[in-house]
Amino acid sequence: PVFAHTIRHNSFKAALIRGHQKAIVSYPPGDERVEVFDLSRDPGEQAPSVLEPHSTTAEQLRSEVFGMLEAMRAERGSTDAPPVRLSPEQRRHLESLGYLEGDE
């Protein structure tokens, strides 16, 4: 599996990719979401299946995401990565995917 996460402006977002599925768990204040993408059918991530927050599948994905986060913390002592300098092209690409906004 591939795992990534970010914490920004009091919101949490993590992505977990396993095989052809990608799950995104988001906790913006007041709007918890779990989205699942079938990357074999939707490689551009345009048509997510949004799961009910307390469904069994959402709970399992959320548990797995937080388990991976805790494993990273235990291994590294922190989940903070060093700053990365992005080229203008990299920044535009990440903005187009929704990973960056404005002057971050």
WONOR-V887877 format. One record per backbone hydrogen bond with DSSP energy under -0.5 kcal/mol. CO is the residue of the C=O (numbers start at 1). NH is the residue of the N-H. If there is no record, write none. Layout:
# WONOR-V887877
co=[CO	CO]
nh=[NH	NH]
This chain:
# WONOR-V887877
co=[2	4	6	8	11	12	13	14	15	16	16	17	18	20	20	21	22	23	24	24	25	26	28	31	33	34	35	36	37	37	38	38	42	48	49	49	51	52	55	56	57	58	59	60	61	62	63	64	65	66	67	68	69	70	71	72	73	84	87	88	89	90	91	92	93	94	94	95	101]
nh=[17	15	13	11	8	27	6	25	4	18	23	2	21	39	40	18	37	16	26	35	14	33	31	28	26	51	24	49	22	39	41	42	45	50	36	51	34	55	59	60	61	62	63	64	65	66	67	68	69	70	71	72	73	74	75	76	77	86	91	92	93	94	95	96	97	99	100	98	104]
